[in-house]
Amino acid sequence: MVVKTLDQAQQQLAQFRPRKKWYRRWARRSAVAVILRQENHGLEALMIKRADRKGDPWSGHMAFPGGRADATDDNNLYTARRETWEEIGLDTHVHTACIGRLSDRETHALRGAYSMVVTPYIFTIDEVPDLNPNYEVAEVVWVPLGFLADRDNRQTMKWQKQNIDVDMPCYFFEDRRIWGLSLGMLDELVDIVRRKDS
């Protein structure tokens, strides 16, 4: 069973100790915002569907607001907040509270052989203001954590890596495919906020 209130989620996250990449200080950095709201049926996470853009390897993918750290960013949390404002017009300082973070994730940078460390931060929101997605975002979608917690909804997809087909887990939520890095973050989040039956 997945917790149904933001207060319960905050309590669970307070006990969680995220894994951090030991080399993160020397790696390229990125950060994303995982924003949770409470609905009658339980918690939902805000995701974006990236706009279809030529040359963008993540074109059309489901993701979280976020992106690469700028040299002028104070820290990774600042990066997550800045990118959320730029991508969907949500001021996280005004409308949300940061209640924790998930484990670092490693991905490959777009250019060069260097890897990138992505840090997901968890925010809660009570009332969602009007959002203003920029040109990078096709739509904003709220995904119920209960849907992701139900493994009957889980499917597989083929992903080609170095000319080899690899089976990858995914979800189709209203014809939108959730997989890869974002799914790894969601799996960890669901595990954290899943209550053990007493």
C-alpha positions, 0 to 999 in steps of 0.5 A, spaced: 500 500 500 502 507 498 501 512 503 495 517 501 497 523 504 503 528 503 504 528 511 505 521 511 510 521 505 514 526 508 515 522 514 517 516 510 522 520 506 525 523 513 527 516 514 530 515 508 538 516 506 539 517 499 545 514 496 550 519 493 555 518 488 562 518 491 565 522 484 559 527 484 563 533 486 567 532 479 562 529 475 557 534 470 551 535 474 544 535 473 537 536 478 530 535 477 524 536 481 519 531 483 513 534 485 507 531 489 500 533 490 495 529 494 488 527 491 482 523 493 485 517 491 492 518 493 499 522 491 500 524 484 507 526 481 508 531 476 511 529 470 512 533 463 512 530 456 518 533 452 516 537 446 518 533 439 524 537 437 529 535 432 536 533 434 533 532 441 535 525 444 529 526 449 524 528 444 517 526 446 519 523 453 516 523 459 520 526 464 521 531 470 522 538 470 530 539 471 536 540 467 544 541 467 547 545 472 549 552 470 556 555 473 552 560 476 547 555 480 548 555 488 547 548 488 543 542 485 537 544 489 537 551 486 538 548 479 532 543 480 528 550 482 531 554 476 529 549 471 522 548 474 521 555 473 524 555 466 520 549 464 513 550 467 513 557 470 512 554 477 516 558 482 517 552 487 520 558 493 512 560 493 508 554 491 512 548 494 516 545 500 522 541 499 521 535 503 527 531 501 531 527 495 532 521 492 538 517 490 543 520 485 542 517 478 548 516 473 546 518 465 551 519 459 552 526 457 549 529 451 556 530 448 562 527 450 564 520 454 563 523 460 557 521 465 552 526 468 550 525 475 542 527 476 539 528 483 532 528 484 529 533 489 522 531 492 517 537 493 510 537 495 504 542 493 498 544 496 495 548 490 497 548 483 497 555 480 496 556 473 503 553 469 506 556 463 510 550 460 516 553 455 517 551 448 521 544 451 515 542 454 509 539 450 504 538 456 504 537 464 501 530 466 499 528 474 501 521 474 498 517 480 503 513 485 498 508 486 498 506 478 505 505 479 505 501 485 501 496 481 505 491 478 500 489 473 500 495 470 508 494 468 510 492 461 516 491 457 519 495 451 525 494 447 531 499 447 537 498 442 543 499 446 550 498 441 545 494 436 543 490 441 535 489 443 534 490 451 528 489 454 526 495 459 521 496 464 516 501 462 509 503 464 503 506 459 499 511 463 494 514 458 498 512 452 504 516 455 510 511 456 514 512 462 521 508 462 528 509 463 531 514 468 525 517 470 522 510 472 528 508 476 526 515 480 519 513 481 520 506 483 525 508 488 520 513 490 514 508 490 518 504 495 520 509 500 512 511 501 510 504 500 507 502 507 508 495 510 502 492 512 502 491 520 
